[in-house]
Amino acid sequence: MAIVLTGVVVTVLFCTTLSSARPAAAASLASAQAQASAINAQLQADSQKVDALSQAYDAAQQTVQQLNASLARTRTAIGLDKQKVVIDRKNLQRDALDAYMSDSDSGGLQSMFGGTGEKAVVTNEYRSVATSNITDAVDRLNLAQSRLSAEQSRLQSTQSQATAALDQVIASRQEAEATVGAQEATLAEVKGQIATLVAQQQAAAQAQQFAAFQKRVAASTAPVHAPKAPNAPAAPTALPPSALPVLPPSGGASAAVAAARSQLGVPYHWGGESPGVGFDCSGLTQWAWGRAGVGIPRTAQEQYDAIEHVSLSALEPGDLVFWGSGRGGISHVGIYVGGGDVIHAPETGELVRIQPIWNSGLVGAGRP
């Protein structure tokens, strides 16, 4: 019985840690993504090898079990033969003794040799027959034992081969599983580095958007001076049409901002959603937009996931502004009221208030 196994070739696809990348390093991100793709492809191939080796293990184990069962049956059969020879020998000895002691004409053995022979002749003849029968029985036993020995040798040789093959399958499967485990760990590391690079790119883009947003806020309040002739008195200053109106002219956003303003000074209360009593951040935004006839989910994360996202450069009063914690996800929300300001319920011990939008943890904005 021969069992051929294919060895598992361990390919090291990623043995060095990615060096620190600058924010928005597109080349580094593309390289990491390509490495992750290659590792994932090799991981799938090796996982298939593990599956194949597992099936080979099951087959080899079944073969060993079948051989063990065959050995057990052979031993049992020979054991029965041994018992039969012992019983036959005892029976012959008993019959011989009974015939000799009875010396009866009706005895089966006595009649075999005739009734006129001398007792000594009959006895010697019986002993010869009995000895011959016993010898035949012993010969049969020896033959059976010889067959047993040959069968056991053959089965044990095959069993040794099958056991060796089983051990090889086990070793190969363990090696393949170790390879898959190492690749999974490496893939997780590369994915973590990809997430870091993506976060760096997003942070850089967010910083650019926030800088553009601040510039837009500054431009909306800067005075504009009309050109004047040399030595002429300064012309009256005038403000341009506001780039960031305090309130939209009409619509649900206006009603939402007005509702939020009506709760200025109300205490922060975790889980709160009661006007004049207490709000948490998402309770305030949900209630304010509800007063405008627009239903949005209860939590900040759900609100961020449910509404349309807008760029800070396109921010309008009534839009929701979201912040995230260092652990990921959305942790805070407020309502933009124009002029670079947001109204929100800050935290325990604070009151609903208006303050400029801050960049720390800023995730983005959305429009219900």
C-alpha positions as CSV (number, residue, x, y, z in Angstrom):
1,M,0.0,0.0,0.0
2,A,1.6,3.3,-1.1
3,I,0.4,6.7,-0.2
4,V,1.9,9.7,-2.0
5,L,1.6,13.1,-0.4
6,T,2.3,16.5,-1.9
7,G,4.5,18.6,0.3
8,V,3.3,22.0,1.4
9,V,5.5,24.7,0.0
10,V,5.6,27.7,2.3
11,T,6.0,30.9,0.4
12,V,7.1,33.9,2.4
13,L,5.2,36.8,0.8
14,F,5.7,39.4,3.4
15,C,8.6,39.3,5.8
16,T,9.4,42.9,6.5
17,T,7.2,45.5,8.1
18,L,6.1,48.4,5.9
19,S,8.0,51.6,6.7
20,S,6.2,54.6,8.1
21,A,4.4,56.3,5.3
22,R,3.7,60.0,5.0
23,P,0.0,61.1,5.1
24,A,-1.7,60.6,1.7
25,A,1.1,58.4,0.4
26,A,-0.8,56.9,-2.4
27,A,2.1,54.8,-3.6
28,S,2.6,53.2,-0.2
29,L,-1.1,52.5,0.1
30,A,-1.2,50.9,-3.4
31,S,1.8,48.8,-2.5
32,A,0.2,47.6,0.8
33,Q,-3.0,46.8,-1.0
34,A,-1.1,44.8,-3.6
35,Q,0.7,42.8,-0.9
36,A,-2.5,42.1,0.9
37,S,-4.1,40.9,-2.4
38,A,-1.1,38.6,-3.0
39,I,-1.1,37.2,0.5
40,N,-4.9,36.6,0.4
41,A,-4.5,34.7,-2.9
42,Q,-1.8,32.5,-1.4
43,L,-3.8,32.1,1.7
44,Q,-6.8,30.7,-0.3
45,A,-4.5,28.3,-2.1
46,D,-2.9,27.0,1.1
47,S,-6.4,26.8,2.7
48,Q,-7.4,24.4,-0.1
49,K,-4.3,22.3,0.6
50,V,-5.3,22.1,4.2
51,D,-8.7,20.9,3.1
52,A,-7.2,18.3,0.8
53,L,-4.8,17.1,3.5
54,S,-7.6,16.8,6.0
55,Q,-9.4,14.5,3.5
56,A,-6.2,12.5,3.1
57,Y,-5.9,12.2,6.8
58,D,-9.5,10.9,7.1
59,A,-8.8,8.3,4.4
60,A,-5.5,7.1,6.0
61,Q,-7.1,6.9,9.4
62,Q,-9.9,4.8,8.0
63,T,-7.4,2.4,6.3
64,V,-5.5,2.0,9.6
65,Q,-8.8,1.3,11.4
66,Q,-9.8,-1.3,8.8
67,L,-6.4,-3.1,9.1
68,N,-6.6,-3.2,12.9
69,A,-10.1,-4.7,12.6
70,S,-8.7,-7.3,10.1
71,L,-5.9,-8.2,12.5
72,A,-8.4,-8.6,15.3
73,R,-10.6,-10.9,13.3
74,T,-7.6,-13.0,12.3
75,R,-6.4,-13.4,15.9
76,T,-9.9,-14.3,16.9
77,A,-10.2,-17.0,14.3
78,I,-6.9,-18.6,15.2
79,G,-7.8,-18.4,18.9
80,L,-11.0,-20.4,18.1
81,D,-8.9,-22.9,16.2
82,K,-6.6,-23.3,19.2
83,Q,-9.6,-23.8,21.5
84,K,-11.1,-26.5,19.1
85,V,-7.8,-28.4,19.0
86,V,-7.6,-28.4,22.8
87,I,-11.2,-29.7,23.0
88,D,-10.6,-32.4,20.4
89,R,-7.6,-33.6,22.2
90,K,-9.4,-33.8,25.5
91,N,-12.3,-35.6,23.8
92,L,-10.0,-38.2,22.2
93,Q,-8.2,-38.8,25.5
94,R,-11.5,-39.3,27.3
95,D,-12.9,-41.6,24.6
96,A,-9.7,-43.6,24.6
97,L,-9.7,-43.9,28.4
98,D,-13.4,-44.9,28.4
99,A,-13.0,-47.6,25.8
100,Y,-9.9,-49.0,27.4
101,M,-11.5,-49.1,30.9
102,S,-14.8,-50.5,29.7
103,D,-13.3,-53.2,27.5
104,S,-16.9,-53.7,26.2
105,D,-17.8,-55.7,23.0
106,S,-20.4,-53.0,22.3
107,G,-17.8,-50.3,22.4
108,G,-17.3,-48.5,19.2
109,L,-13.6,-48.6,19.3
110,Q,-13.5,-52.2,20.4
111,S,-15.6,-53.3,17.5
112,M,-13.3,-51.5,15.1
113,F,-10.6,-54.1,15.7
114,G,-12.8,-57.2,16.0
115,G,-13.9,-59.3,19.0
116,T,-11.4,-62.1,18.7
117,G,-8.2,-60.1,19.0
118,E,-6.1,-60.0,22.1
119,K,-6.6,-57.1,24.4
120,A,-3.1,-55.9,24.0
121,V,-3.4,-55.8,20.2
122,V,-6.7,-53.9,20.5
123,T,-5.2,-51.4,22.9
124,N,-2.1,-50.8,20.8
125,E,-4.3,-50.4,17.7
126,Y,-6.6,-47.9,19.4
127,R,-3.6,-46.0,20.7
128,S,-2.3,-45.8,17.2
129,V,-5.6,-44.5,15.9
130,A,-6.0,-42.1,18.7
131,T,-2.5,-40.8,18.3
132,S,-3.0,-40.4,14.6
133,N,-6.2,-38.4,15.2
134,I,-4.5,-36.2,17.8
135,T,-1.5,-35.8,15.5
136,D,-3.9,-34.7,12.7
137,A,-5.5,-32.2,15.0
138,V,-2.1,-30.9,16.0
139,D,-1.1,-30.6,12.4
140,R,-4.2,-28.6,11.7
141,L,-3.3,-26.4,14.6
142,N,0.2,-25.9,13.4
143,L,-1.1,-25.1,9.9
144,A,-3.5,-22.6,11.3
145,Q,-0.8,-21.1,13.4
146,S,1.4,-20.9,10.3
147,R,-1.4,-19.2,8.4
148,L,-1.9,-16.9,11.3
149,S,1.8,-15.9,11.4
150,A,1.9,-15.2,7.6
151,E,-1.4,-13.2,7.7
152,Q,-0.3,-11.3,10.8
153,S,3.1,-10.5,9.1
154,R,1.3,-9.3,6.0
155,L,-1.2,-7.2,7.9
156,Q,1.4,-5.8,10.2
157,S,3.6,-4.8,7.3
158,T,0.6,-3.0,5.6
159,Q,-0.4,-1.5,8.9
160,S,3.1,-0.1,9.4
161,Q,3.0,1.5,6.0
162,A,-0.5,2.9,6.6
163,T,0.5,4.3,10.0
164,A,3.6,5.9,8.5
165,A,1.5,7.4,5.8
166,L,-1.0,8.7,8.5
167,D,1.9,10.2,10.4
168,Q,3.1,12.0,7.3
169,V,-0.4,13.3,6.5
170,I,-0.7,14.6,10.1
171,A,2.7,16.3,9.8
172,S,1.9,17.8,6.4
173,R,-1.5,19.1,7.7
174,Q,0.1,20.6,10.8
175,E,2.7,22.3,8.6
176,A,0.0,23.6,6.2
177,E,-2.1,24.9,9.1
178,A,0.9,26.7,10.6
179,T,1.6,28.3,7.2
180,V,-2.1,29.4,7.0
181,G,-1.9,30.8,10.5
182,A,1.3,32.8,9.7
183,Q,-0.3,34.1,6.5
184,E,-3.4,35.2,8.4
185,A,-1.3,37.0,11.0
186,T,0.7,38.7,8.2
187,L,-2.5,39.6,6.3
188,A,-4.0,41.1,9.5
189,E,-0.8,43.2,10.0
190,V,-0.9,44.5,6.4
191,K,-4.6,45.3,6.7
192,G,-3.8,47.2,9.8
193,Q,-1.2,49.2,8.0
194,I,-3.6,49.8,5.1
195,A,-6.2,51.1,7.6
196,T,-3.5,53.4,9.0
197,L,-2.6,54.7,5.6
198,V,-6.2,55.2,4.6
199,A,-6.8,57.0,7.9
200,Q,-3.8,59.3,7.2
201,Q,-5.1,60.1,3.8
202,Q,-8.6,60.8,5.1
203,A,-7.2,63.0,7.9
204,A,-5.1,64.9,5.3
205,A,-8.2,65.4,3.1
206,Q,-10.3,66.4,6.1
207,A,-7.6,68.9,7.2
208,Q,-7.7,70.4,3.7
209,Q,-11.4,70.6,3.7
210,F,-11.4,72.2,7.1
211,A,-8.8,74.8,6.0
212,A,-10.9,75.6,3.0
213,F,-14.0,75.8,5.2
214,Q,-12.2,78.2,7.6
215,K,-11.1,80.3,4.6
216,R,-14.7,80.5,3.4
217,V,-15.9,81.5,6.9
218,A,-13.2,84.3,7.0
219,A,-14.2,85.5,3.5
220,S,-17.8,85.7,4.5
221,T,-17.1,88.2,7.2
222,A,-14.2,90.2,5.7
223,P,-15.0,93.9,4.7
224,V,-14.7,94.8,1.1
225,H,-13.3,98.2,0.3
226,A,-14.4,100.0,-2.9
227,P,-11.5,101.3,-5.1
228,K,-10.8,105.0,-4.5
229,A,-8.8,107.7,-6.2
230,P,-5.5,108.8,-4.6
231,N,-6.0,111.1,-1.6
232,A,-9.8,110.5,-1.8
233,P,-11.6,109.9,1.5
234,A,-12.2,106.3,2.3
235,A,-15.4,104.9,0.9
236,P,-17.9,103.2,3.2
237,T,-17.2,99.6,3.8
238,A,-19.7,97.0,2.8
239,L,-20.1,93.4,3.4
240,P,-20.5,91.0,0.4
241,P,-23.5,88.8,0.2
242,S,-22.9,86.3,2.9
243,A,-21.2,83.1,1.7
244,L,-22.5,81.4,4.8
245,P,-26.0,82.7,5.6
246,V,-27.0,82.4,9.2
247,L,-30.3,80.7,8.2
248,P,-31.5,79.4,4.9
249,P,-34.4,81.4,3.5
250,S,-37.0,78.7,4.0
251,G,-37.5,75.0,4.3
252,G,-37.0,72.3,6.9
253,A,-33.4,73.3,7.6
254,S,-34.6,76.7,8.9
255,A,-37.1,75.1,11.2
256,A,-34.5,72.6,12.5
257,V,-32.0,75.4,13.3
258,A,-34.7,77.5,14.9
259,A,-35.8,74.5,17.0
260,A,-32.2,73.8,18.1
261,R,-31.7,77.5,19.0
262,S,-34.8,77.3,21.2
263,Q,-33.0,74.9,23.5
264,L,-29.9,77.0,24.2
265,G,-29.1,76.7,27.9
266,V,-30.9,73.4,28.4
267,P,-28.7,71.0,30.4
268,Y,-26.9,68.0,28.8
269,H,-28.4,64.8,29.8
270,W,-27.2,61.4,28.6
271,G,-30.0,59.7,26.7
272,G,-32.1,62.9,27.0
273,E,-34.5,64.0,24.3
274,S,-36.9,66.2,26.3
275,P,-37.2,69.9,25.3
276,G,-36.6,72.3,28.2
277,V,-35.4,69.4,30.4
278,G,-32.3,67.8,28.9
279,F,-30.7,66.5,25.7
280,D,-27.7,64.5,24.6
281,C,-26.1,65.4,21.3
282,S,-28.1,63.1,19.0
283,G,-31.3,63.6,21.0
284,L,-31.1,67.3,20.2
285,T,-30.4,66.8,16.5
286,Q,-33.2,64.2,16.2
287,W,-35.7,66.4,18.0
288,A,-34.8,69.5,16.1
289,W,-35.2,67.9,12.7
290,G,-38.3,66.2,13.9
291,R,-39.8,69.6,14.6
292,A,-39.0,70.3,10.9
293,G,-41.0,67.2,9.9
294,V,-38.0,65.1,9.1
295,G,-37.4,61.8,10.9
296,I,-33.8,60.7,11.5
297,P,-32.4,57.8,13.6
298,R,-31.6,58.2,17.3
299,T,-27.9,57.8,17.7
300,A,-25.1,59.9,16.2
301,Q,-23.7,56.8,14.4
302,E,-27.1,55.9,13.0
303,Q,-27.6,59.4,11.8
304,Y,-24.3,59.5,10.1
305,D,-25.0,56.2,8.4
306,A,-28.5,57.2,7.3
307,I,-28.2,60.7,5.8
308,E,-26.5,62.0,2.7
309,H,-22.9,63.1,3.3
310,V,-21.8,66.6,2.2
311,S,-18.4,68.2,1.9
312,L,-17.5,71.0,4.4
313,S,-17.0,73.3,1.5
314,A,-20.8,72.8,0.7
315,L,-21.9,73.1,4.3
316,E,-25.3,74.9,4.8
317,P,-27.2,75.8,8.0
318,G,-29.2,72.8,9.2
319,D,-26.6,70.3,8.1
320,L,-25.3,67.9,10.8
321,V,-21.6,67.9,11.7
322,F,-20.1,64.7,13.1
323,W,-17.0,63.9,15.2
324,G,-15.4,60.6,16.0
325,S,-13.5,59.1,18.9
326,G,-10.0,57.7,18.7
327,R,-11.6,54.2,18.8
328,G,-13.4,54.8,15.6
329,G,-17.0,55.4,14.8
330,I,-19.1,58.5,15.4
331,S,-19.3,59.8,18.9
332,H,-20.7,63.4,18.6
333,V,-23.1,65.4,16.4
334,G,-24.2,69.0,16.2
335,I,-26.3,71.3,13.9
336,Y,-24.5,73.8,11.7
337,V,-26.1,77.3,12.1
338,G,-23.9,79.3,9.7
339,G,-20.9,81.5,10.2
340,G,-18.7,78.6,11.0
341,D,-20.7,77.8,14.2
342,V,-22.5,74.7,15.4
343,I,-25.2,74.3,18.1
344,H,-24.8,71.1,20.1
345,A,-25.3,69.5,23.5
346,P,-21.6,69.0,24.6
347,E,-21.3,66.7,27.6
348,T,-22.3,66.0,31.2
349,G,-22.2,69.2,33.2
350,E,-22.6,71.4,30.1
351,L,-25.5,73.3,28.5
352,V,-26.7,73.3,24.9
353,R,-24.6,76.1,23.3
354,I,-23.3,77.5,20.1
355,Q,-19.5,77.4,19.3
356,P,-17.2,77.4,16.4
357,I,-16.6,74.1,14.6
358,W,-13.4,72.4,15.8
359,N,-11.2,70.1,13.7
360,S,-10.1,67.7,16.4
361,G,-11.9,64.4,15.6
362,L,-14.0,66.0,12.9
363,V,-15.3,63.3,10.6
364,G,-17.6,65.1,8.2
365,A,-21.1,66.4,7.6
366,G,-24.4,65.3,6.3
367,R,-27.8,66.6,5.2
368,P,-31.1,65.1,6.4
